[in-house]
Amino acid sequence: MDTKYQVSDLMNLTRPELISIILDLQDRLNYQEQRLQKIEGQLHKDSHNSHLPPSKSLRIPLKNLREKTGKSPGGQPAHPGQTLQMVEPPTHTITYPVNRCEQCGQDLLGVPVTGRERRQVFDIPPLICEVTEYRVEKKRCSCGHLTTAVFPETVSAPVQYGINIQTLASLLVNHEYVGYERISELLEYLIGYRVNEATICSHQDKLYTNLTDFEEQVKLHLRASEVIGNDETGLRIEGKRQWLHAASTPQLTHYAVDPKRGKEATDRIGILPHFQGRTVHDDWQPYYEYRQCRHGSCNVHHLRELTFLEEEEKAAWARSLKDFLLKVKSAVEQAKDEGRHRLDPQSVQEYTLSYSEMLEEALESLPPPIRTGKRGRLTKTKQRNFIERMLAHKESVLAFMNDFRVPFDNNLTERDLRMMKLKDKVSGTFRSFHGAECFARIRSYISTALKNGYNVFEEIKKALLGQPFLLQEW
């Protein structure tokens, strides 16, 4: 019995007063049950049934969302594989002669060679830092004027590091996520010179400035794309949680940092406000505020949520909906393998009708929302919220079925973000907002280069020289 109501007091109450107390207690009990269910649900969430990353999961061991295929681990039959192959001609050749017979000891120096076996060792020569001195002549004309020749544009200081060292340091920072101090240490081991952190930082500023036009070109191409993926994740900058926003296609990547997560940030970034294609995302509500474009939902997120509802809340309808989404996905993949560009209209109509009926039946099977207290708002369960969201965004959820250009999930953008989170994990935090901006722009360049099969080392070198590849040249 709640301490608010004492037994001695209840004995003297009228029937209407007792009924009022019972109703009040019932409301409070319902509220406590919902709170308990919510807390238990949070404890049971991990990466296989929610948006939580593995590092934030509390359950051990973690379950895998992927279905077993029955295939053995490792490379599958007919897979080409990848290994070192002998090259012709080798850089160096060392021949070991046969001088004596290993059995009887007879001298074989004059005997003709009947064959050779070969083995090749791939290695790099010892790294030696070369120092090139540039000299410009001075000459005085008969008129008295002293003329001095001009140093190359890339030689701007009395003593400086060359383009290859600048490129290597930048590659380690922005692609291998090595800290500045460790880069200095590594370069000292390799070339005998310790490049200080301020110098490495100046290379990042140079790249950031030289990639200004590249970033604008990426934005223009993304705005003109038919389908893009959008996502965001937290990033620690100056000890505070701020946000990293990503927009991606199979050929393009754009990163931007902003103190905000929602529409205010994406407006400042300037891609979505001008985009008229279809954006695929995880149903984060601010994305739906862009009504000039169409939307696509990441169904892998839905599968995780359905797994949670099936396993933790024993919702029978959740398994049926999960199987349905995977069934439609298989039908789309089969159609693509057969060279078709769309499903037949009858199948589309049947799938769409089944989707709506399945969710509406599930909604009818749920208890109605309850009110928390006499004046509290109606509280909906997790299942009801999910079903209503899936019905409200039906076109977005089934976009992959109606338009084969739309992926079933947003894994492309999530993978792009995952690499940035790795940097956040290694560094712990960015010391300045400008440093995070530099890293975001440079990583946009590197990610785009990788997606298009470019050599990252060479492309960083070109960017440091002020000659980055521009998308308008494609």
C-alpha positions in Angstrom: 0.0 0.0 0.0 1.4 3.4 -0.9 2.3 5.4 2.2 0.2 8.3 0.9 -2.9 6.3 2.0 -3.1 4.8 5.5 -5.4 1.9 6.3 -6.9 3.8 9.3 -7.9 6.7 7.0 -9.5 4.5 4.4 -11.9 2.9 6.9 -13.9 6.2 7.2 -14.0 7.1 3.5 -17.2 7.0 1.4 -17.5 4.7 -1.6 -16.9 7.5 -4.2 -13.8 8.5 -2.3 -12.5 5.0 -2.3 -13.2 4.6 -6.0 -11.2 7.8 -6.7 -8.3 6.5 -4.7 -8.3 3.1 -6.5 -8.3 4.9 -9.9 -5.5 7.1 -8.8 -3.4 4.1 -7.6 -4.2 2.3 -10.8 -2.9 5.2 -12.9 0.3 5.3 -10.7 0.8 1.6 -11.0 0.5 1.7 -14.8 3.0 4.6 -14.9 5.5 2.6 -12.8 5.0 -0.5 -14.9 5.8 1.6 -18.0 8.9 3.1 -16.4 10.1 -0.4 -15.4 9.5 -1.8 -18.9 11.5 1.2 -20.4 14.4 0.7 -18.0 14.5 -3.1 -18.7 14.3 -2.4 -22.4 17.4 -0.1 -22.2 19.3 -2.8 -20.3 18.6 -5.3 -23.0 19.6 -3.2 -26.0 22.8 -3.8 -27.9 24.1 -3.5 -31.5 22.0 -6.4 -32.8 18.6 -5.0 -31.8 19.0 -1.2 -31.7 21.2 1.7 -32.9 23.7 1.3 -30.1 27.3 0.6 -31.3 29.0 -2.5 -29.9 31.1 -0.3 -27.5 27.9 0.9 -25.8 26.2 -2.5 -25.5 25.7 -3.9 -22.0 24.7 -7.4 -22.9 27.4 -10.1 -23.1 27.8 -12.0 -25.3 26.4 -10.0 -28.3 24.1 -11.6 -30.8 24.6 -11.4 -34.5 21.7 -10.0 -36.6 23.0 -11.8 -39.7 21.3 -15.1 -40.7 23.6 -18.1 -41.1 24.4 -18.9 -44.7 25.9 -22.4 -44.2 29.1 -21.4 -46.0 32.4 -22.3 -44.5 34.7 -19.4 -43.2 37.3 -17.9 -45.6 37.4 -17.6 -49.3 34.6 -19.3 -51.3 35.1 -21.6 -54.3 35.9 -19.6 -57.5 37.0 -16.6 -55.5 40.0 -15.2 -57.3 42.0 -14.5 -54.1 44.9 -12.1 -53.8 48.5 -12.9 -53.3 52.0 -11.8 -54.4 52.9 -12.7 -58.0 56.3 -12.8 -59.5 57.3 -9.8 -61.6 59.4 -9.4 -64.7 62.0 -8.1 -64.7 63.0 -8.1 -61.1 64.8 -5.0 -59.7 67.9 -7.1 -58.7 68.9 -10.6 -59.5 71.3 -12.7 -57.3 72.4 -16.1 -58.7 73.8 -18.8 -56.4 76.0 -21.2 -58.5 76.5 -25.0 -58.0 80.2 -25.6 -57.5 80.4 -29.2 -56.4 78.2 -32.3 -56.5 76.4 -32.6 -53.2 76.6 -36.4 -53.3 80.2 -37.3 -54.5 81.9 -33.9 -54.2 83.0 -33.7 -57.9 83.9 -30.2 -59.3 81.0 -28.8 -61.4 82.3 -25.4 -62.4 82.7 -26.3 -66.0 79.4 -28.2 -66.3 76.6 -26.5 -68.3 73.5 -25.3 -66.2 70.5 -27.5 -66.9 67.9 -25.4 -65.1 67.1 -22.8 -62.4 64.6 -22.3 -59.7 63.4 -18.8 -58.7 62.2 -17.1 -55.6 61.4 -13.4 -55.3 61.5 -11.2 -52.2 59.6 -8.0 -52.2 61.1 -5.3 -49.9 61.9 -1.6 -49.7 65.4 -0.2 -49.7 66.7 1.6 -46.5 65.1 5.0 -46.3 67.6 7.8 -46.7 66.5 11.4 -46.4 68.0 13.2 -49.3 68.7 17.0 -49.0 68.5 19.0 -52.2 70.0 22.4 -52.2 68.5 25.0 -54.5 70.7 27.9 -55.6 69.7 31.0 -57.5 72.2 33.1 -59.2 72.6 36.8 -58.9 74.0 39.0 -61.7 74.6 42.7 -61.9 73.9 44.4 -65.2 76.0 47.2 -66.6 73.1 49.5 -65.8 73.8 48.7 -62.1 70.7 46.7 -61.4 71.2 43.4 -59.5 69.0 40.6 -60.9 68.3 37.4 -58.9 66.9 34.2 -60.3 63.6 32.9 -58.9 63.3 29.9 -56.6 60.7 27.2 -57.5 57.2 28.1 -56.0 57.4 25.0 -53.8 60.7 26.1 -52.2 59.5 29.0 -49.9 61.8 28.8 -46.9 65.5 28.6 -46.2 65.0 25.1 -44.8 61.9 23.0 -45.2 60.6 19.4 -45.6 59.9 18.2 -49.1 56.6 17.2 -50.7 57.0 13.4 -50.0 57.6 13.9 -46.3 54.6 16.4 -46.2 52.4 13.8 -48.0 53.5 10.9 -45.7 52.8 12.9 -42.5 49.4 14.0 -43.9 48.5 10.4 -44.9 49.3 9.2 -41.4 47.2 11.9 -39.8 44.1 11.7 -42.0 44.0 8.1 -43.3 45.9 6.1 -40.7 44.7 8.2 -37.7 48.1 8.4 -36.0 48.6 11.1 -33.4 51.0 14.0 -34.2 53.5 13.0 -31.5 53.7 9.4 -32.7 54.1 10.6 -36.3 57.1 12.7 -35.2 58.6 9.7 -33.5 58.0 7.4 -36.5 59.5 9.8 -39.0 62.6 10.1 -36.8 63.0 6.3 -36.9 62.5 6.2 -40.7 64.4 9.3 -42.0 66.4 10.5 -39.0 64.5 13.8 -38.6 61.8 14.5 -36.1 59.1 16.6 -37.8 57.6 18.7 -35.0 53.8 18.8 -34.4 53.5 22.4 -35.5 54.9 21.6 -38.9 52.5 18.7 -39.3 49.6 21.0 -38.3 50.7 23.5 -40.9 50.4 20.8 -43.6 46.8 20.2 -42.5 46.1 23.9 -42.9 47.6 23.9 -46.4 45.5 20.9 -47.4 42.3 22.5 -45.9 42.9 25.7 -47.9 43.8 23.9 -51.2 40.7 21.7 -51.0 38.2 24.6 -50.8 37.2 24.3 -54.4 37.0 20.5 -54.2 34.5 20.7 -51.3 32.3 23.1 -53.2 32.4 20.7 -56.2 31.4 17.8 -54.0 28.4 19.7 -52.7 27.3 20.6 -56.2 27.5 17.0 -57.3 25.6 15.8 -54.3 22.8 18.3 -54.7 22.4 17.1 -58.3 22.5 13.4 -57.4 19.4 11.2 -57.7 20.0 9.3 -54.4 22.2 10.2 -51.5 22.7 8.9 -48.0 22.6 11.1 -44.9 23.7 10.4 -41.3 25.2 12.0 -38.3 27.2 11.0 -35.2 28.6 12.6 -32.1 32.1 14.0 -32.2 34.1 15.4 -29.2 35.5 18.8 -30.0 37.2 21.0 -27.4 35.9 18.6 -24.7 32.3 19.0 -25.8 30.0 16.7 -27.8 29.4 18.2 -31.2 28.2 16.6 -34.4 29.7 15.2 -37.6 27.3 15.1 -40.6 27.9 12.9 -43.6 26.4 12.9 -47.1 27.4 10.0 -49.4 27.0 8.3 -52.8 29.0 5.3 -54.1 31.4 7.9 -55.7 31.2 10.9 -53.3 31.7 11.6 -49.6 31.1 14.9 -47.8 31.8 15.5 -44.1 31.0 18.6 -42.0 31.2 19.3 -38.3 28.6 21.5 -36.5 27.7 22.2 -32.9 24.1 21.2 -33.8 22.6 17.9 -34.8 19.3 18.8 -36.5 18.0 21.0 -39.4 19.8 24.1 -38.3 23.1 22.3 -38.9 22.1 20.7 -42.3 20.9 24.1 -43.4 24.3 25.6 -42.7 26.1 22.7 -44.5 24.0 23.6 -47.6 23.4 20.2 -49.3 19.9 19.1 -48.2 18.2 22.5 -48.6 19.0 22.4 -52.4 18.6 18.6 -52.9 15.6 17.4 -54.9 16.4 13.6 -55.3 15.9 11.0 -52.6 17.8 11.0 -49.3 18.2 7.7 -47.4 18.5 8.0 -43.6 17.6 6.4 -40.3 14.2 8.2 -39.8 15.8 11.0 -37.8 12.8 13.5 -37.8 14.7 16.7 -38.9 15.5 15.0 -42.3 11.7 14.8 -43.0 11.5 18.6 -42.6 13.0 18.8 -46.1 9.8 18.4 -48.2 11.2 19.4 -51.6 13.0 16.0 -51.8 11.8 12.4 -51.3 13.0 10.1 -48.5 14.1 6.5 -48.0 14.4 4.7 -44.7 17.3 2.5 -43.6 15.6 -0.8 -43.2 18.5 -2.4 -41.3 17.6 0.0 -38.5 14.0 -1.3 -38.7 15.3 -4.9 -38.6 17.2 -4.2 -35.4 14.2 -2.6 -33.7 12.0 -5.5 -34.8 14.5 -7.9 -33.3 14.3 -6.1 -30.0 10.4 -6.1 -30.0 10.4 -9.8 -30.9 13.0 -10.9 -28.3 12.3 -8.6 -25.4 8.6 -7.7 -25.7 7.6 -11.0 -27.3 5.7 -9.2 -30.1 4.7 -11.9 -32.6 3.9 -9.4 -35.3 7.5 -8.2 -35.2 8.9 -11.4 -36.6 6.3 -11.4 -39.4 7.2 -7.9 -40.4 10.9 -8.6 -40.3 10.4 -11.7 -42.6 8.3 -9.6 -44.9 10.9 -6.9 -45.4 13.6 -9.5 -46.0 11.3 -11.3 -48.5 10.8 -8.1 -50.5 14.5 -7.4 -50.4 15.2 -10.9 -51.9 12.6 -10.2 -54.6 14.3 -7.0 -55.5 17.7 -8.5 -55.6 16.5 -11.4 -57.8 15.0 -8.9 -60.2 18.2 -7.0 -60.4 20.2 -10.2 -61.0 17.8 -11.0 -63.9 18.5 -7.6 -65.4 15.1 -6.0 -64.6 14.7 -2.4 -63.5 11.5 -2.8 -61.5 9.2 -5.4 -60.0 6.0 -6.2 -61.9 3.1 -3.9 -60.9 1.0 -6.8 -59.4 3.8 -7.8 -57.0 4.3 -4.2 -56.0 0.6 -3.8 -55.3 0.4 -7.1 -53.3 3.5 -6.2 -51.2 2.2 -2.7 -50.5 -1.2 -4.0 -49.4 0.4 -6.8 -47.2 2.6 -4.2 -45.5 -0.3 -1.9 -44.6 -2.5 -4.8 -43.5 0.2 -6.4 -41.3 0.9 -3.1 -39.5 -2.8 -2.2 -39.0 -3.6 -5.6 -37.6 -0.6 -5.3 -35.2 -1.8 -1.9 -34.2 -5.3 -3.2 -33.4 -3.9 -6.0 -31.2 -2.1 -3.5 -28.9 -3.8 -2.1 -25.8 -4.9 1.5 -26.1 -2.6 4.3 -24.8 -3.0 5.1 -21.1 -3.0 8.4 -19.3 -0.4 9.1 -16.7 -2.3 10.7 -13.9 -5.6 12.6 -14.2 -4.1 15.4 -16.4 -1.2 13.5 -17.9 -0.8 13.0 -21.6 -1.5 9.7 -23.3 1.5 7.5 -23.1 2.2 5.1 -26.1 4.2 2.0 -25.9 7.4 1.4 -27.9 5.5 -1.0 -30.2 2.7 1.5 -30.9 5.2 4.3 -31.6 7.1 2.0 -34.0 4.0 0.9 -35.9 2.7 4.4 -36.3 6.1 5.6 -37.6 6.2 2.7 -40.1 2.7 3.5 -41.4 3.4 7.3 -41.5 6.6 6.7 -43.6 5.4 3.8 -45.7 6.6 5.3 -48.9 10.0 5.8 -47.5 10.3 2.3 -46.0 9.3 0.7 -49.3 11.2 3.1 -51.5 13.8 0.4 -52.3 11.0 -1.7 -53.8 9.5 1.0 -56.0 12.9 2.4 -57.2 15.8 0.1 -57.6 18.2 3.1 -57.4 17.3 3.3 -53.7 19.3 0.9 -51.4 17.6 -1.3 -48.8 19.7 0.4 -46.1 22.0 3.3 -45.4 25.1 1.2 -44.8 27.2 3.2 -47.3 26.9 6.4 -45.2 27.2 4.5 -41.9 30.5 2.9 -43.1 31.7 6.4 -44.1 30.9 7.6 -40.6 32.5 4.6 -38.9 36.0 5.6 -40.2 35.5 9.0 -38.7 34.5 7.5 -35.4 37.7 5.6 -35.4 39.7 8.8 -35.5 37.5 10.1 -32.6 38.3 7.0 -30.6 42.1 7.3 -31.3 42.4 11.0 -30.5 39.8 11.2 -27.8 38.9 14.7 -28.8 39.8 17.5 -31.3 41.6 20.3 -29.6 39.9 23.0 -31.7 36.9 23.3 -34.0 39.1 24.4 -36.9 41.2 21.2 -36.5 38.0 19.2 -36.8 36.9 21.2 -39.9 40.3 20.5 -41.4 40.1 16.8 -40.8 36.5 16.6 -42.1 37.4 18.3 -45.4 40.6 16.3 -45.9 38.7 13.0 -45.1 36.0 14.0 -47.7 38.8 14.2 -50.3 40.4 10.9 -49.2 37.1 9.0 -49.1 36.1 10.3 -52.5 39.5 9.3 -53.9 39.2 5.8 -52.5 35.7 5.3 -53.9 37.0 6.2 -57.3 40.1 4.0 -57.2 42.7 6.7 -56.9 46.1 6.4 -55.2 45.6 8.2 -51.9 49.3 9.1 -51.5 49.5 10.6 -55.0 46.2 12.6 -54.6 47.3 14.0 -51.2 50.6 15.1 -52.9 48.7 16.8 -55.7 46.5 18.6 -53.2 49.5 19.8 -51.2 50.9 21.1 -54.5 47.6 23.0 -55.1 46.4 20.6 -57.8 43.7 18.4 -56.3 41.4 16.5 -58.7 38.2 18.3 -59.2 34.9 16.6 -59.9 34.1 18.8 -62.8 36.9 17.0 -64.6 35.1 13.6 -64.5 
